[in-house]
Amino acid sequence: MARNGQISEEMVQNLLDERYSKETFNLNFPFLRKIEVGQYISKQKYVNGYARYWSEAFDINGGIYIICNN
């Protein structure tokens, strides 16, 4: 869906939201995390010392994101 531009910006914002991710997917972390350019993905996938996100990054509407692995 991301490759075909079928994810709206509103949905991206929802997937970045911790509350939405909890209510929708029962996740304790946002489904998506936006990557900070210039920093290694391998460091950005951690939350409190635990890898909570996959290392593979995805381009969604021009932003680069990683996905929660829970």
C-alpha positions as CSV (number, residue, x, y, z in Angstrom):
1,M,0.0,0.0,0.0
2,A,2.8,2.4,0.8
3,R,4.5,1.8,-2.5
4,N,1.3,2.6,-4.3
5,G,0.6,5.8,-2.3
6,Q,-2.5,4.3,-0.7
7,I,-1.8,5.4,2.8
8,S,-3.2,8.8,3.6
9,E,-1.2,11.3,5.7
10,E,-4.0,11.1,8.3
11,M,-3.4,7.4,8.6
12,V,0.4,7.9,9.0
13,Q,-0.3,10.3,11.8
14,N,-2.6,7.8,13.5
15,L,0.1,5.1,13.2
16,L,2.6,7.4,14.8
17,D,0.2,7.9,17.8
18,E,0.7,5.7,20.8
19,R,-2.9,5.8,21.9
20,Y,-4.2,4.9,18.4
21,S,-1.8,2.0,18.2
22,K,-2.8,0.7,21.6
23,E,-6.5,1.0,20.9
24,T,-6.3,-0.5,17.3
25,F,-3.5,-3.1,17.6
26,N,-3.0,-3.4,21.4
27,L,0.6,-2.3,21.0
28,N,2.5,-0.6,23.8
29,F,4.4,1.6,21.3
30,P,3.4,3.5,18.2
31,F,3.0,1.3,15.1
32,L,5.3,3.6,13.1
33,R,8.4,5.5,14.2
34,K,9.8,8.3,11.9
35,I,13.5,7.9,11.2
36,E,15.7,10.9,12.0
37,V,17.9,11.5,9.0
38,G,21.6,11.3,9.8
39,Q,21.2,8.8,12.6
40,Y,21.6,5.0,12.3
41,I,18.4,3.0,12.1
42,S,20.0,0.4,14.3
43,K,20.0,2.9,17.2
44,Q,16.5,4.3,16.5
45,K,14.8,0.9,16.7
46,Y,15.4,0.7,20.5
47,V,13.1,1.8,23.3
48,N,14.4,1.6,26.8
49,G,17.2,-0.7,25.7
50,Y,15.0,-3.1,23.8
51,A,14.6,-3.5,20.0
52,R,10.9,-2.6,19.5
53,Y,11.1,-1.8,15.8
54,W,12.3,-3.7,12.7
55,S,15.5,-2.4,11.0
56,E,14.0,-2.2,7.5
57,A,12.8,1.3,6.7
58,F,9.9,2.2,4.5
59,D,9.2,5.3,2.5
60,I,5.6,6.4,3.1
61,N,4.5,9.6,1.5
62,G,8.0,10.9,1.4
63,G,8.8,10.1,5.0
64,I,11.0,7.3,6.2
65,Y,9.6,5.0,8.9
66,I,10.3,1.8,10.8
67,I,7.5,-0.6,12.0
68,C,6.9,-1.9,15.5
69,N,7.9,-5.6,15.7
70,N,5.4,-6.5,18.4
